[in-house]
Amino acid sequence: MRFDVLTLFPAMLEGFLAESMVGKSIQRGIVEAAVHNLRDWTTDKHQITDDRPFGGGAGMVMKPEPIFSAIEELRSEQSTVIYLAPDGEQLSHSLVMELAAKPHLILLSGHYEGIDERVRENLIDREISIGDYVLTNGTLPAAVLIDAVARQLPGVLGEAQSLEQDSFSDGLLGLPQYTRPAEFRGMKIPEVLLSGNHAKIEAWRQEQRRARTAKRRPDLL
Ligand SMILES: C[S@@+](CC[C@H](N)C(=O)[O-])C[C@H]1O[C@@H](n2cnc3c(N)ncnc32)[C@H](O)[C@@H]1O
């Protein structure tokens, strides 16, 4: 699967794409990721990407020309072009799974007051928000989306982590986890986890997941 990110701040993604599971999946060739500076598609001496809004008002708006040029160069019939936007549809587990089945995502990060509406109307296939709050630009939202999607691809997590009991994977939240030592500062782990009885442990885990979901996210049940 391939990701192309269009941003004014490519350096923000350097560490993210080199580290952890996403970094490993790129090294293994499961994921391809390229980060592009939108200024590379400007044609003026000062590489200007923003201008004042028509009609007045505070702030600046990202100009359409470099964005059109960049997307027209990068996209193919296989591509889904996504604008990260606070007023887009909210990223969720089901949307992540849908995106993980796509071969190529182009992720456009906005800045300032956002982008010229003609880009949204004519070039964008999906608009996605990572939550009901506003960030200064869409580069971190692009990273969030890549991370969430990449970890669903076969071979990315390896055996060290499983997707099955992740929160939201089957509509429930995740389970309480414990590791060694079995007793720490007088705090003991639940007896059942030391029982060696796999059926009992599994039943306990499912019960814990249901109870946690009922308490914290009853809307999921
Ligand atoms: C300061 S925001 C613009 C906010 C815009 N004026 C509004 O009120 O919707 C600048 C850019 O950050 C990104 N952004 C900010 N918050 C976001 C969120 N919650 N989800 C996705 N992208 C976000 C978008 O790409 C946006 O164009």
The ligand as an ORCA input file, in Angstrom:
! r2SCAN-3c Opt
* xyz 0 1
  C      -6.316     25.729     11.589
  S      -6.938     24.394     10.630
  C      -8.221     25.175      9.715
  C      -9.521     25.123     10.438
  C     -10.670     25.708      9.640
  N     -10.604     27.128      9.609
  C     -11.992     25.279     10.294
  O     -12.476     26.003     11.132
  O     -12.464     24.184      9.988
  C      -5.672     24.137      9.469
  C      -5.610     22.738      8.888
  O      -5.352     21.808      9.916
  C      -5.918     20.554      9.593
  N      -6.728     20.114     10.743
  C      -6.959     20.822     11.862
  N      -7.702     20.140     12.734
  C      -7.952     18.946     12.176
  C      -8.676     17.799     12.586
  N      -9.315     17.744     13.755
  N      -8.712     16.725     11.756
  C      -8.087     16.770     10.562
  N      -7.388     17.835     10.112
  C      -7.315     18.913     10.899
  C      -6.685     20.738      8.280
  O      -5.901     20.207      7.225
  C      -6.835     22.238      8.187
  O      -6.876     22.696      6.865
*
